[in-house]
Amino acid sequence: MEKRETSILYLILGLYTLMISWYYNHSVILLIIHYVFWPVYLIYELLIGNLAHGMWKTIPLSYFK
């Protein structure tokens, strides 16, 4: 059961990273590259501050408006 929980979390974080990539870049090529290396890209976005000041909530909500 524990393996299934981590795989669902892995999937959700991967999709979240793709949302971030599309929000900032709007490029299919970069989306594919970020899909392959999504853990590195997610850490990069956290370190440079693109998810600060509530952007971590704003980005997913922008797809459902």
Rosetta constraint file for C-alpha pairs under 8 A:
AtomPair CA 1 CA 5 HARMONIC 6.52 0.50
AtomPair CA 2 CA 6 HARMONIC 6.44 0.50
AtomPair CA 3 CA 7 HARMONIC 6.24 0.50
AtomPair CA 4 CA 8 HARMONIC 6.27 0.50
AtomPair CA 5 CA 9 HARMONIC 6.32 0.50
AtomPair CA 6 CA 10 HARMONIC 6.01 0.50
AtomPair CA 7 CA 11 HARMONIC 6.17 0.50
AtomPair CA 8 CA 12 HARMONIC 6.20 0.50
AtomPair CA 9 CA 13 HARMONIC 6.12 0.50
AtomPair CA 10 CA 14 HARMONIC 6.12 0.50
AtomPair CA 11 CA 15 HARMONIC 6.25 0.50
AtomPair CA 12 CA 16 HARMONIC 6.13 0.50
AtomPair CA 13 CA 17 HARMONIC 6.15 0.50
AtomPair CA 14 CA 18 HARMONIC 6.39 0.50
AtomPair CA 14 CA 35 HARMONIC 7.10 0.50
AtomPair CA 14 CA 38 HARMONIC 6.22 0.50
AtomPair CA 14 CA 39 HARMONIC 7.62 0.50
AtomPair CA 15 CA 19 HARMONIC 6.33 0.50
AtomPair CA 16 CA 20 HARMONIC 6.37 0.50
AtomPair CA 16 CA 60 HARMONIC 7.48 0.50
AtomPair CA 17 CA 21 HARMONIC 6.15 0.50
AtomPair CA 17 CA 34 HARMONIC 7.64 0.50
AtomPair CA 17 CA 35 HARMONIC 7.70 0.50
AtomPair CA 17 CA 38 HARMONIC 6.29 0.50
AtomPair CA 17 CA 41 HARMONIC 7.47 0.50
AtomPair CA 17 CA 42 HARMONIC 5.97 0.50
AtomPair CA 18 CA 22 HARMONIC 6.15 0.50
AtomPair CA 18 CA 31 HARMONIC 6.42 0.50
AtomPair CA 18 CA 34 HARMONIC 6.96 0.50
AtomPair CA 18 CA 35 HARMONIC 6.50 0.50
AtomPair CA 18 CA 38 HARMONIC 7.78 0.50
AtomPair CA 19 CA 23 HARMONIC 6.04 0.50
AtomPair CA 19 CA 59 HARMONIC 7.10 0.50
AtomPair CA 19 CA 60 HARMONIC 6.70 0.50
AtomPair CA 20 CA 24 HARMONIC 6.36 0.50
AtomPair CA 20 CA 59 HARMONIC 6.57 0.50
AtomPair CA 20 CA 60 HARMONIC 7.95 0.50
AtomPair CA 21 CA 25 HARMONIC 5.84 0.50
AtomPair CA 21 CA 26 HARMONIC 7.40 0.50
AtomPair CA 21 CA 30 HARMONIC 7.46 0.50
AtomPair CA 21 CA 31 HARMONIC 6.09 0.50
AtomPair CA 21 CA 34 HARMONIC 7.01 0.50
AtomPair CA 22 CA 26 HARMONIC 4.72 0.50
AtomPair CA 22 CA 27 HARMONIC 6.69 0.50
AtomPair CA 22 CA 31 HARMONIC 6.52 0.50
AtomPair CA 23 CA 59 HARMONIC 6.80 0.50
AtomPair CA 25 CA 30 HARMONIC 7.36 0.50
AtomPair CA 26 CA 31 HARMONIC 7.97 0.50
AtomPair CA 27 CA 31 HARMONIC 6.12 0.50
AtomPair CA 28 CA 32 HARMONIC 6.28 0.50
AtomPair CA 29 CA 33 HARMONIC 6.37 0.50
AtomPair CA 30 CA 34 HARMONIC 5.93 0.50
AtomPair CA 31 CA 35 HARMONIC 6.03 0.50
AtomPair CA 32 CA 36 HARMONIC 6.44 0.50
AtomPair CA 33 CA 37 HARMONIC 6.37 0.50
AtomPair CA 34 CA 38 HARMONIC 4.99 0.50
AtomPair CA 34 CA 41 HARMONIC 6.30 0.50
AtomPair CA 37 CA 41 HARMONIC 6.30 0.50
AtomPair CA 38 CA 42 HARMONIC 5.94 0.50
AtomPair CA 39 CA 43 HARMONIC 6.32 0.50
AtomPair CA 40 CA 44 HARMONIC 6.13 0.50
AtomPair CA 41 CA 45 HARMONIC 6.18 0.50
AtomPair CA 42 CA 46 HARMONIC 6.27 0.50
AtomPair CA 43 CA 47 HARMONIC 6.15 0.50
AtomPair CA 44 CA 48 HARMONIC 6.24 0.50
AtomPair CA 45 CA 49 HARMONIC 6.20 0.50
AtomPair CA 45 CA 50 HARMONIC 5.52 0.50
AtomPair CA 45 CA 51 HARMONIC 6.64 0.50
AtomPair CA 46 CA 50 HARMONIC 6.40 0.50
AtomPair CA 46 CA 51 HARMONIC 5.92 0.50
AtomPair CA 46 CA 52 HARMONIC 7.72 0.50
AtomPair CA 50 CA 55 HARMONIC 7.04 0.50
AtomPair CA 51 CA 55 HARMONIC 4.78 0.50
AtomPair CA 51 CA 56 HARMONIC 4.84 0.50
AtomPair CA 52 CA 56 HARMONIC 6.84 0.50
AtomPair CA 54 CA 58 HARMONIC 6.34 0.50
AtomPair CA 55 CA 59 HARMONIC 5.88 0.50
AtomPair CA 56 CA 60 HARMONIC 7.41 0.50
AtomPair CA 57 CA 61 HARMONIC 6.46 0.50
AtomPair CA 58 CA 62 HARMONIC 6.09 0.50
AtomPair CA 59 CA 63 HARMONIC 7.25 0.50
AtomPair CA 60 CA 64 HARMONIC 7.30 0.50
AtomPair CA 61 CA 65 HARMONIC 6.65 0.50
